[in-house]
Amino acid sequence: MATERQLNINGRVYTTDVDPDASLLFVLRDHLDLTGSKYGCGEGQCGACTVLIDGKARRSCITRVRDVVHTQITTIEGLAKGDQLHPVQHAFLEEGAMQCAYCTSGMIMSAVSLLNAKSNLSAAEISRSMQGNVCRCGTYSRIVAAIHKAAGKMQESR
């Protein structure tokens, strides 16, 4: 049964009338036109749909709307501050860490969550931490380089 729910997404409150069991990804894409998060596997295994919920990476395809009503949700659309890209977004561009870019928003959101938790990481630690995100084009070495570069920039700005 659909009921009206308020969701705080990217610092803005959205009111939507959806089934509480609907996936957050469905609501973001089909009801709110926030299409940066992608549908990949639908099982939370590929990471294309990753968003931040209260600052932590979560797979929106398996997250139910009823579970995020009183949370802060950040999608790729809300990461930049005005015209200024987040350091992870900027580093992905600088390192060419994307090819088809289908996985990119999920990779970036997972990387932001990772770097918010720990910014001094080795390449091996970054690779291990990003294993839940799949890039079918195989740009993993550039993704790791971008995350490493962003970590350095984030440390400088603290």
C-alpha positions as CSV (number, residue, x, y, z in Angstrom):
1,M,0.0,0.0,0.0
2,A,1.4,3.3,-1.1
3,T,1.7,6.0,1.6
4,E,3.2,9.5,1.5
5,R,6.8,9.6,2.7
6,Q,9.3,12.4,3.0
7,L,12.9,11.7,2.0
8,N,15.8,14.0,2.6
9,I,17.9,13.7,-0.5
10,N,20.9,15.9,-1.3
11,G,19.8,18.4,1.4
12,R,16.3,18.7,0.0
13,V,13.1,17.2,1.3
14,Y,11.1,15.3,-1.3
15,T,7.5,14.0,-0.7
16,T,6.6,10.9,-2.6
17,D,3.7,8.5,-2.5
18,V,5.2,5.1,-3.0
19,D,4.9,1.6,-1.5
20,P,7.2,1.4,1.6
21,D,8.7,-1.8,0.1
22,A,9.8,0.0,-3.1
23,S,13.5,0.2,-3.6
24,L,15.2,3.5,-3.1
25,L,16.7,3.2,-6.5
26,F,13.2,2.9,-8.1
27,V,12.1,6.0,-6.2
28,L,15.2,8.0,-7.1
29,R,15.1,7.2,-10.8
30,D,11.4,6.8,-11.6
31,H,9.7,9.2,-9.2
32,L,12.3,11.9,-8.5
33,D,14.2,11.9,-11.8
34,L,17.6,11.5,-10.0
35,T,19.1,9.2,-12.6
36,G,22.8,9.2,-11.7
37,S,22.5,6.0,-9.7
38,K,22.2,3.1,-12.1
39,Y,20.4,-0.2,-12.1
40,G,23.0,-2.9,-12.6
41,C,22.3,-6.3,-11.0
42,G,19.3,-5.5,-8.8
43,E,20.8,-7.7,-6.1
44,G,23.3,-5.2,-4.4
45,Q,26.3,-7.0,-5.9
46,C,27.6,-4.7,-8.6
47,G,27.6,-1.3,-6.9
48,A,26.2,0.7,-9.8
49,C,23.4,2.0,-7.6
50,T,25.5,3.1,-4.6
51,V,24.4,6.1,-2.7
52,L,25.4,7.5,0.7
53,I,22.9,7.1,3.6
54,D,24.0,9.0,6.6
55,G,27.5,9.2,5.0
56,K,27.9,5.4,4.4
57,A,27.8,3.6,1.1
58,R,24.6,1.6,0.6
59,R,23.2,-0.2,-2.4
60,S,19.9,1.6,-3.3
61,C,18.6,-1.3,-5.3
62,I,18.1,-3.4,-2.2
63,T,17.4,-0.6,0.2
64,R,13.7,-0.2,1.0
65,V,12.1,3.3,1.2
66,R,10.7,2.5,4.6
67,D,14.3,2.1,5.9
68,V,15.5,5.5,4.9
69,V,12.7,7.9,5.9
70,H,14.7,9.5,8.7
71,T,18.1,9.6,7.1
72,Q,20.3,11.9,5.0
73,I,20.6,10.5,1.5
74,T,23.3,11.7,-0.9
75,T,23.3,10.7,-4.6
76,I,25.9,11.6,-7.2
77,E,23.8,14.6,-8.1
78,G,24.3,16.0,-4.6
79,L,28.0,15.5,-4.3
80,A,29.4,18.6,-5.9
81,K,29.0,21.9,-4.2
82,G,27.7,24.3,-6.9
83,D,30.2,24.2,-9.7
84,Q,33.0,22.7,-7.6
85,L,33.3,19.0,-8.0
86,H,34.0,16.8,-5.0
87,P,37.7,15.8,-4.9
88,V,36.8,12.2,-5.9
89,Q,34.8,13.4,-8.9
90,H,37.7,15.6,-10.0
91,A,40.3,12.9,-9.6
92,F,38.2,10.4,-11.6
93,L,38.2,13.0,-14.5
94,E,41.9,13.7,-14.1
95,E,42.9,10.0,-14.1
96,G,40.5,9.0,-16.9
97,A,39.0,6.5,-14.4
98,M,36.0,5.7,-16.6
99,Q,35.3,4.3,-20.0
100,C,31.6,3.6,-20.5
101,A,30.9,5.3,-17.2
102,Y,28.0,3.1,-16.2
103,C,29.7,2.1,-12.9
104,T,31.2,5.5,-12.3
105,S,28.6,7.1,-10.0
106,G,28.6,4.0,-7.8
107,M,32.4,3.9,-7.8
108,I,32.6,7.5,-6.8
109,M,30.0,7.2,-4.0
110,S,31.7,4.1,-2.6
111,A,35.1,5.9,-2.8
112,V,33.7,9.0,-1.0
113,S,32.3,6.7,1.8
114,L,35.7,5.0,2.0
115,L,37.7,8.2,2.2
116,N,35.4,9.7,4.8
117,A,36.2,6.8,7.0
118,K,39.9,6.6,6.3
119,S,42.0,8.8,4.0
120,N,45.5,7.3,4.3
121,L,45.2,4.1,2.3
122,S,47.5,2.0,0.2
123,A,46.6,1.0,-3.3
124,A,46.0,-2.6,-2.0
125,E,43.6,-1.3,0.7
126,I,41.7,0.8,-1.9
127,S,41.4,-2.3,-4.2
128,R,40.2,-4.4,-1.3
129,S,37.7,-1.8,-0.2
130,M,36.3,-1.3,-3.7
131,Q,35.8,-5.0,-4.5
132,G,32.0,-4.7,-4.2
133,N,31.9,-2.3,-7.2
134,V,32.2,-3.9,-10.7
135,C,33.6,-2.1,-13.7
136,R,32.9,-4.2,-16.8
137,C,35.4,-2.1,-18.8
138,G,38.2,-3.0,-16.5
139,T,39.5,0.5,-15.6
140,Y,40.4,-0.7,-12.0
141,S,44.0,0.6,-12.0
142,R,42.8,4.1,-13.0
143,I,40.0,3.9,-10.4
144,V,42.5,3.1,-7.7
145,A,44.9,5.9,-8.9
146,A,42.0,8.4,-8.8
147,I,40.9,7.4,-5.3
148,H,44.5,7.6,-4.1
149,K,44.8,11.1,-5.7
150,A,41.5,12.2,-4.1
151,A,42.7,11.0,-0.7
152,G,45.7,13.2,-1.0
153,K,43.7,16.2,-2.0
154,M,41.2,15.6,0.8
155,Q,44.1,15.4,3.4
156,E,45.5,18.7,2.1
157,S,42.2,20.4,2.5
158,R,41.7,19.3,6.2
